[in-house]
């Protein structure tokens, strides 16, 4: 199996809804940060790649048809080069609303003072603090202006690097139509999946991270 769709959008831009949509359209299974709860060995592998180890992408993603959210989105350049036939989707949303969402969820998890009890959660936090907190945001996740600037520069870099026929800049609020047109698949006769609002994420994971 080889990746057919790469999600370049940062987390909290509707990536879990996109995951569900891609799987419904036949581009599954889809890799998402939550997969680290199922594959505890993946967290350290992502960190090794971020530290400069040569990425053996098939060893991580060979069983998946698509990948969205962190940590895959951090490596969008490498993945786009390694899987040249894959299409790329850049999920976006209003920057201020995005910051409020990530600050109230992922950043809260990363700043939790207690170490989670289960190994998968510990490895996910270690990976997040490395790739998100330090490498993506320069260990400045409490600096709102800086975080939003990183978000906006990331989006511009993706848009300026990839050709228009390979990239879809996409707000999940747009629903099925632009996504299906981009992927050349029929529009399903069902509502677009809307999952994992901020409170749902907190309700699901707060116990793991002792918030």
C-alpha positions, -999 to 999 in steps of 0.1 A, spaced: 0 0 0 12 35 -7 0 69 5 -25 85 -19 -34 115 2 -12 136 25 -27 160 49 -5 191 53 -28 210 76 -18 215 112 -38 198 140 -71 214 151 -80 224 115 -106 197 111 -81 168 106 -102 142 125 -132 150 104 -110 148 73 -97 114 84 -133 101 87 -142 116 53 -112 101 36 -119 67 50 -155 70 39 -143 78 4 -121 48 2 -88 64 12 -84 44 43 -70 34 67 -59 70 74 -30 77 98 -37 104 125 -20 113 157 -44 91 176 -28 61 159 1 64 184 -23 50 210 -25 18 189 12 18 178 32 29 208 65 23 189 57 50 164 62 80 187 100 75 191 103 67 153 87 101 144 111 118 168 141 101 153 130 113 118 126 148 132 161 146 146 175 139 112 174 101 108 165 91 73 128 86 71 118 50 62 83 62 55 69 28 45 79 14 78 55 38 95 29 44 68 30 14 46 -3 1 59 -21 34 53 -36 50 22 -37 85 37 -22 105 66 -34 137 83 -27 157 114 6 158 133 31 143 132 27 135 95 19 172 86 52 182 101 69 162 74 47 173 45 77 182 23 94 148 28 62 129 23 52 148 -8 86 140 -22 86 103 -12 51 97 -25 51 119 -57 17 106 -69 -1 115 -37 -24 145 -36 -20 170 -7 -48 186 13 -41 217 34 -69 220 59 -73 256 71 -95 276 94 -97 311 108 -63 317 126 -78 332 158 -103 304 162 -76 278 154 -54 292 182 -82 292 207 -89 255 198 -53 243 200 -45 264 231 -75 248 249 -66 212 239 -32 201 226 -13 228 243 -31 220 276 -21 183 272 15 192 265 17 215 296 1 189 320 23 187 351 17 150 358 30 122 337 2 101 321 -2 65 335 -3 46 302 27 42 279 9 52 247 -1 86 263 35 91 276 50 85 242 24 107 225 32 135 249 69 131 244 65 132 206 42 162 208 65 182 230 94 174 206 77 179 172 50 204 181 61 224 211 98 226 203 104 221 166 72 236 152 66 264 177 101 270 190 90 262 226 68 294 226 33 279 227 21 305 252 30 333 227 -3 337 208 11 361 181 41 338 175 19 306 173 -4 323 148 25 335 127 39 300 125 5 287 115 1 313 87 37 308 75 32 271 74 1 275 52 18 299 28 48 276 25 26 246 15 6 268 -10 38 283 -26 56 250 -29 31 226 -44 15 229 -78 -21 238 -79 -32 205 -95 -17 186 -66 -29 207 -37 -64 214 -22 -66 242 3 -97 231 22 -120 241 51 -139 211 63 -170 234 66 -171 233 28 -182 197 30 -180 170 4 -181 188 -29 -146 203 -31 -129 173 -15 -146 148 -38 -139 169 -69 -103 171 -60 -100 133 -54 -122 125 -84 -147 104 -64 -185 106 -62 -201 127 -34 -217 104 -8 -254 106 -1 -248 114 36 -238 143 58 -201 152 60 -186 139 92 -183 165 119 -164 151 149 -141 160 177 -151 195 187 -129 210 214 -150 198 244 -153 163 229 -115 161 227 -111 172 263 -138 147 274 -121 119 256 -85 125 266 -84 146 298 -83 116 320 -52 102 302 -33 134 307 -46 142 342 -59 176 333 
